[in-house]
Amino acid sequence: MAAIKDDLHKLIDTTTDEKLLEDIFMILSSRSDYKPKSLWSGLTDEQKQQTLASEGEIGDESAWESHEEMKTKNAKWLK
């Protein structure tokens, strides 16, 4: 892990891209605040039900649409 940290430090030290540095900062700072299961506990009961329902739909292959079907349905936005 020390090698990864060293490489990351070198990349950060040599970049002049402020947007990139802001993005890296946001990623790292958001991960330091992360607590396991905090996302789930922050959802409303309705959001939890919708999530569980969508997980069930994933296993139902009859509900799947092909790439071609999706392209046809969304053609007006794909131009």
N, C-alpha and C positions, 0 to 999 in steps of 0.2 A: 504494500500500500504506500510505502514511503516514496517509491519511484513515481507513482501516479501523482502524488502530491507535489513532488519536485517538478514534474513535467507541467502540471497545471500552473504552478507558480511562475515557471519560466514563460509560459504562454501569456499569462496575465500581465507579467512585467513587460513583455515585448509588444503587446498590442496597443494600438492608438485608437481603436474603434470604441468610442464611448458607449454606443448602443449595445455592443457586444458585452462590455463590462457590466452595464446595467442589467442585461439579461442574465448573465452569470450570477450576479449578486442576488437577483430576485429568485432564481432557482435555488441557490444555496440557502438563502435566508428562509424561504418557504419550507424547505426540507428540515431545517432545524426546529421549526415550530410544529412539525408533524407528530401526531400521536396516533398510534394504531387504533383503528375503528372510529376515529373521530369524525370521519366523513359520514359514515352510516348513522351515527348517533345524532348528527346535525340535520338529518333529513326529516321531513314531516312524515306522518303515517301514510299519507297519500303517495308521497314520493317513494317510500319504501315498497308499497304495494305495486306501484308501476314498475319499479326496478325488478321485483320478483316476477311479475307477470312477463316482462320482456325476456328474462332469463328462460322462462318456460317456452316462449316462442322460438328461441334460438334452436331448440331441439326439434321443432316441428318443421321438417324440410318442405312440407307442402305450402308453408307460408313464405318460403324464400322466393325471391325474384332474381332472374338472371341479370347479368350485366346489360345485355341487349334490351331487356324489358325496362330496366331503369333508365337507359339512355333514351328510349322511346318516350317514356313518361315525362322525362325532364328535358326533352329536346329544346324547348324554348329557352331554357337557362344555359344550355351548353353551346350556344352560338357565339 
